[in-house]
Amino acid sequence: MYNQKTDNNPAHFRNNIRIGLSVAVVLKKDQRTGRRTVGTVQWILTSAPYHSRGIKVMLSSRQVGRVQEILNPNSSIEVTNVTQE
């Protein structure tokens, strides 16, 4: 059985994935070759807090794949409460 505690890839943990994040994913059709597609996260599809092959996301290009690498952790879109005076 796979030991989750020895996995150091942050892309396998849902709490590290945010909407608007720039990531590299492997699409289903590219699993054999491992070819990566770069894009921006539009939806997080995996509900579990951890997945051994990467968290499944939908990119803004509507492609679905598992996150293999987080390219720029500072690129996430942050939503803040704005009050009008």
FIPA-28847 format. One record per atom (N, C-alpha, C): residue in one letter; y, z, x. Coordinates in pm, whole numbers, padded with zeros to 5 digits, always signed. Atoms other than C-alpha are relative to their C-alpha. Example, Ala and Ser with C-alpha at 12.3 -4.5 7.8 and 13.67 -1.06 7.14 Angstrom:
2
a-00119+00000+00089
a-00450+00780+01230
a+00120+00000+00090
s-00119-00006-00082
s-00106+00714+01367
s+00109+00073-00077
***
This chain:
85
m-00119+00000+00084
m+00000+00000+00000
m+00124+00000+00088
y-00125+00012-00074
y+00352-00077+00117
y+00078+00130-00004
n-00076-00125-00009
n+00556+00222+00235
n+00148-00029-00010
q-00141+00027+00024
q+00907+00207+00091
q+00091+00069+00101
k-00087-00078-00088
k+01045+00468+00328
k+00021-00065+00136
t-00015+00066-00129
t+00993+00246+00634
t+00079-00130-00010
d-00075+00124+00020
d+01186-00048+00486
d+00147+00024+00029
n-00141-00018-00038
n+01526-00075+00654
n+00090-00110-00052
n-00081+00111+00050
n+01644-00388+00472
n+00080+00045-00122
p-00081-00045+00114
p+01937-00291+00247
p-00006-00095-00120
a+00010+00096+00110
a+01877-00606+00037
a-00115+00033-00094
h+00114-00038+00084
h+01562-00444-00104
h+00033+00117-00092
f-00042-00114+00081
f+01758-00161-00269
f+00111-00043-00095
r-00093+00046+00104
r+01941-00228-00598
r+00139+00061+00015
n-00132-00064-00010
n+02220+00022-00527
n+00089-00062+00108
n-00080+00070-00101
n+02334-00198-00234
n+00052-00135-00049
i-00037+00130+00054
i+02375-00509-00452
i+00106+00018-00107
r-00109-00008+00097
r+02698-00558-00647
r+00039-00141-00046
i-00051+00127+00050
i+02840-00834-00863
i+00119-00041+00086
g-00107+00052-00085
g+03068-01053-00653
g-00033+00003+00148
l+00042-00012-00139
l+02878-00982-00331
l-00051-00135+00051
s+00050+00122-00063
s+02809-01271-00093
s-00136+00030+00063
v+00136-00027-00043
v+02433-01290-00029
v-00074-00129+00035
a+00094+00109-00025
a+02154-01511+00103
a-00127+00032-00075
v+00119-00021+00081
v+01862-01551-00137
v-00104-00107+00031
v+00108+00100-00004
v+01525-01726-00135
v-00033-00034-00144
l+00032+00047+00134
l+01476-01934-00449
l-00152-00011-00013
k+00144+00009+00027
k+01130-01952-00611
k-00060-00125+00066
k+00051+00125-00055
k+01088-02315-00503
k-00003-00001+00153
d-00009-00005-00146
d+01170-02220-00141
d-00080+00115+00061
q+00073-00115-00053
q+00932-01923-00106
q-00093-00037+00114
r+00093+00042-00106
r+00684-02118+00107
r+00071-00026+00132
t-00074+00033-00122
t+00946-02236+00353
t+00091+00113+00046
g-00092-00108-00034
g+01170-01929+00340
g+00144-00045+00009
r-00137+00054-00003
r+01478-02150+00308
r+00092+00087-00083
r-00095-00089+00068
r+01780-01942+00212
r+00115-00079-00061
t-00115+00058+00069
t+02057-02028-00030
t+00108+00107-00004
v-00111-00094-00003
v+02397-01864+00006
v+00080-00011-00128
g-00080+00001+00121
g+02600-01763-00297
g+00057+00136-00031
t-00064-00123+00047
t+02785-01496-00491
t-00078+00053-00119
v+00078-00063+00107
v+02600-01251-00717
v+00080-00001-00130
q-00060-00004+00133
q+02680-01305-01086
q-00070+00102-00088
w+00079-00096+00077
w+02398-01097-01240
w-00107+00060+00088
i+00112-00066-00066
i+02150-00842-01108
i-00113+00005-00102
l+00108+00015+00096
l+01817-00917-01275
l-00110+00107+00015
t+00100-00103-00023
t+01589-00653-01118
t+00054+00134-00047
s-00046-00130+00049
s+01613-00320-01300
s-00050+00116+00085
a+00055-00106-00085
a+01402-00120-01054
a+00096+00030+00116
p-00090-00036-00110
p+01588+00069-00779
p-00041-00061+00135
y+00052+00057-00125
y+01369-00097-00509
y-00098-00112-00031
h+00102+00104+00010
h+01170-00418-00467
h-00034-00045+00141
s+00046+00029-00136
s+00961-00498-00158
s+00036-00139+00050
r-00034+00137-00042
r+01052-00870-00157
r+00147-00032-00023
g-00142+00022+00022
g+01421-00827-00247
g+00036+00009-00147
i-00050-00013+00136
i+01628-00765-00557
i+00029-00139-00056
k-00021+00131+00062
k+01630-01063-00796
k+00139-00004-00063
v-00136+00018+00051
v+01979-01192-00879
v+00020-00143-00048
m-00045+00134+00036
m+02146-01487-01046
m+00133-00021+00072
l-00122+00033-00070
l+02412-01653-00834
l+00101-00064-00096
s-00103+00063+00084
s+02739-01790-00971
s-00031-00147-00025
s+00043+00138+00019
s+02577-02135-00933
s-00117-00010-00098
r+00109-00012+00098
r+02314-02020-01192
r-00139-00010+00063
q+00129-00001-00067
q+02036-02025-00931
q-00051+00144+00007
v+00061-00133-00002
v+01792-01730-00936
v-00088+00013+00122
g+00082-00024-00118
g+01638-01581-00624
g+00003+00146+00039
r+00006-00138-00050
r+01558-01265-00432
r+00087+00013+00124
v-00094-00022-00109
v+01821-01125-00198
v-00077+00034+00127
q+00060-00024-00130
q+01711-01142+00165
q+00100+00061+00097
e-00103-00048-00092
e+02043-01061+00330
e+00132+00015-00074
i-00136-00019+00051
i+02381-00919+00234
i+00093-00052+00109
l-00079+00068-00103
l+02631-01143+00413
l+00130+00071+00031
n-00127-00068-00023
n+02958-00956+00364
n+00012+00115-00099
p-00001-00114+00094
p+02934-00606+00214
p+00139+00034-00052
n-00137-00031+00044
n+03315-00590+00183
n+00054-00101-00100
s-00049+00105+00089
s+03335-00895-00046
s-00024+00030-00148
s+00027-00031+00140
s+03230-00716-00365
s+00131+00017-00078
i-00116-00011+00087
i+03473-00725-00655
i+00002+00140-00059
e-00009-00134+00054
e+03591-00382-00748
e+00087+00000-00125
v-00075-00009+00125
v+03704-00308-01102
v+00068+00136-00002
t-00075-00126+00005
t+03977-00048-01127
t+00072+00011-00133
n-00073-00024+00124
n+04145+00108-01426
n+00149-00015+00028
v-00143+00022-00015
v+04501-00013-01461
v+00069+00056-00124
t-00075-00057+00113
t+04740+00187-01674
t+00138-00062-00005
q-00134+00056+00018
q+05056+00045-01819
q+00096+00112-00034
e-00099-00104+00027
e+05370+00254-01823
e+00107-00049-00094
***
